[in-house]
């Protein structure tokens, strides 16, 4: 029974530690969301991207008609001239539902070949490192928050853990 109690104690400790970690998550952007039919022609993707911040770890989700468009990553020169002859990466997987990880801090340039770049199927995004988390302001020593966190919360957590451990020893 000692092993079970130890495993349960470790699981409880890990759960508490995970609950105390700040939430960090990547964002998956559906390209063109709110402006039409996803990755399509006659959409100004510069306007779509202008109010978004793309961070290292985010994703772009391209949804499009697979019989007409594709997703090609190109350099800046080929982006500006809509040249699809030498893509850096062809992200097209055939289903019209392609996900591109933004895992390097740099500009990314996407176009659709087959002439649809000229119709507006082109997107440029600049990927940055995420901003640092906000720093908490120091609490005043006499504030209720410092009183409760130091004198009630931690001892309560330890008391619950001790009771749980004692309960498991007698079971």
C-alpha positions as CSV (number, residue, x, y, z in Angstrom):
1,X,0.0,0.0,0.0
2,X,3.0,2.3,0.5
3,X,3.7,2.4,-3.2
4,X,0.1,3.4,-4.0
5,X,0.2,6.2,-1.4
6,X,3.5,7.4,-2.8
7,X,2.2,7.4,-6.4
8,X,-1.0,9.2,-5.4
9,X,1.0,11.8,-3.5
10,X,3.2,12.4,-6.5
11,X,0.1,12.7,-8.7
12,X,-1.5,15.2,-6.4
13,X,1.8,17.2,-6.2
14,X,2.1,17.2,-10.0
15,X,-1.5,18.3,-10.4
16,X,-1.1,21.2,-8.0
17,X,2.1,22.2,-9.7
18,X,0.4,22.1,-13.1
19,X,-2.5,24.2,-11.8
20,X,0.0,26.9,-10.6
21,X,1.8,27.2,-14.0
22,X,0.8,30.1,-16.2
23,X,-1.2,29.1,-19.3
24,X,1.0,29.3,-22.4
25,X,-0.5,28.3,-25.7
26,X,0.0,28.6,-29.4
27,X,-2.7,30.2,-31.5
28,X,-4.0,28.5,-34.6
29,X,-5.2,31.1,-37.1
30,X,-7.6,30.2,-39.9
31,X,-6.2,32.2,-42.8
32,X,-8.9,34.7,-44.0
33,X,-11.3,33.9,-41.1
34,X,-14.1,36.5,-41.1
35,X,-13.2,37.8,-44.6
36,X,-14.8,35.2,-46.8
37,X,-14.0,31.6,-47.7
38,X,-10.6,31.1,-46.1
39,X,-7.7,30.9,-48.5
40,X,-9.3,32.2,-51.7
41,X,-9.1,34.9,-54.3
42,X,-10.4,38.4,-54.0
43,X,-9.4,38.7,-50.3
44,X,-6.9,41.2,-49.0
45,X,-4.8,39.1,-46.6
46,X,-2.7,42.2,-45.7
47,X,-5.9,43.6,-44.1
48,X,-6.7,40.2,-42.5
49,X,-3.2,40.0,-40.9
50,X,-2.7,43.6,-39.9
51,X,-4.3,43.4,-36.4
52,X,-2.7,40.0,-35.5
53,X,0.5,39.2,-33.8
54,X,2.1,36.0,-35.0
55,X,4.4,34.4,-32.4
56,X,6.9,31.5,-32.6
57,X,4.8,28.4,-32.0
58,X,1.6,29.6,-33.6
59,X,0.0,27.9,-36.6
60,X,-1.6,29.0,-39.9
61,X,-4.6,26.9,-41.0
62,X,-5.3,27.2,-44.7
63,X,-8.8,26.1,-45.9
64,X,-9.4,26.2,-49.6
65,X,-10.7,24.5,-52.7
66,X,-8.0,21.9,-53.4
67,X,-9.0,21.7,-57.1
68,X,-8.0,25.3,-57.7
69,X,-5.6,26.7,-55.1
70,X,-2.5,25.5,-53.3
71,X,-0.2,26.8,-50.5
72,X,3.4,27.6,-51.4
73,X,5.9,29.3,-49.1
74,X,8.2,31.5,-51.2
75,X,10.9,34.2,-50.6
76,X,10.0,37.9,-50.6
77,X,11.0,38.5,-54.2
78,X,8.8,35.6,-55.5
79,X,6.0,36.8,-53.1
80,X,6.0,40.3,-54.6
81,X,6.1,39.0,-58.2
82,X,3.7,36.1,-57.7
83,X,6.4,33.7,-58.9
84,X,5.5,30.1,-58.0
85,X,8.3,28.4,-59.9
86,X,10.7,27.9,-57.0
87,X,8.8,27.5,-53.7
88,X,10.8,27.1,-50.5
89,X,8.1,24.7,-49.2
90,X,5.0,23.3,-50.8
91,X,2.6,23.0,-47.9
92,X,-0.2,21.6,-50.1
93,X,-1.2,18.1,-48.9
94,X,-4.1,17.5,-51.2
95,X,-7.1,17.9,-48.9
96,X,-7.5,21.7,-49.0
97,X,-6.9,21.8,-45.2
98,X,-3.2,22.5,-44.6
99,X,-1.6,23.6,-41.4
100,X,1.7,25.5,-41.3
101,X,3.7,25.7,-38.1
102,X,5.3,29.1,-37.5
103,X,8.3,27.8,-35.6
104,X,11.0,30.2,-36.6
105,X,11.2,33.9,-35.8
106,X,11.2,35.5,-39.3
107,X,9.0,36.8,-42.1
108,X,6.9,34.1,-43.9
109,X,5.6,34.6,-47.5
110,X,2.8,32.4,-48.9
111,X,1.2,32.4,-52.3
112,X,-1.1,30.2,-54.3
113,X,0.3,29.1,-57.6
114,X,-1.7,28.4,-60.7
115,X,-2.2,32.2,-61.3
116,X,-4.3,32.7,-58.2
117,X,-1.7,34.8,-56.5
118,X,-2.5,37.6,-58.9
119,X,-6.1,37.4,-57.8
120,X,-5.1,38.0,-54.2
121,X,-4.2,34.6,-52.8
122,X,-1.0,35.8,-51.1
123,X,-0.1,36.3,-47.4
124,X,2.9,37.7,-45.6
125,X,3.3,37.4,-41.9
126,X,6.2,38.4,-39.5
127,X,6.7,35.9,-36.7
128,X,8.1,37.2,-33.4
129,X,9.1,35.7,-30.1
130,X,6.3,35.9,-27.6
131,X,6.4,38.8,-25.2
132,X,7.7,38.1,-21.7
133,X,5.0,37.3,-19.1
134,X,3.8,40.3,-17.0
135,X,5.6,40.9,-13.8
136,X,3.4,40.9,-10.7
137,X,3.6,44.0,-8.6
138,X,4.9,43.4,-5.1
139,X,2.2,43.1,-2.4
140,X,2.2,45.4,0.6
141,X,3.2,43.4,3.7
142,X,-0.1,44.3,5.5
143,X,-2.4,43.6,2.6
144,X,-5.1,40.9,2.9
145,X,-3.7,39.1,-0.1
146,X,-0.2,38.7,1.5
147,X,-1.8,37.6,4.8
148,X,-4.0,35.0,3.2
149,X,-1.5,33.6,0.8
150,X,1.3,33.2,3.4
151,X,-0.7,32.2,6.4
152,X,-3.7,30.3,5.1
153,X,-3.3,28.9,1.6
154,X,0.1,27.1,2.0
155,X,-0.6,25.5,5.4
156,X,-4.1,24.4,4.1
157,X,-2.5,22.7,1.1
158,X,0.0,20.9,3.3
159,X,-2.7,20.0,5.8
160,X,-4.9,18.5,3.0
161,X,-1.8,16.5,1.7
162,X,-1.0,15.2,5.2
163,X,-4.6,14.1,5.8
164,X,-4.7,12.4,2.4
165,X,-1.4,10.6,3.2
166,X,-2.7,9.5,6.6
167,X,-6.0,8.3,5.1
168,X,-4.1,6.2,2.5
169,X,-1.9,4.6,5.3
170,X,-4.9,3.4,7.2
171,X,-6.7,2.0,4.1
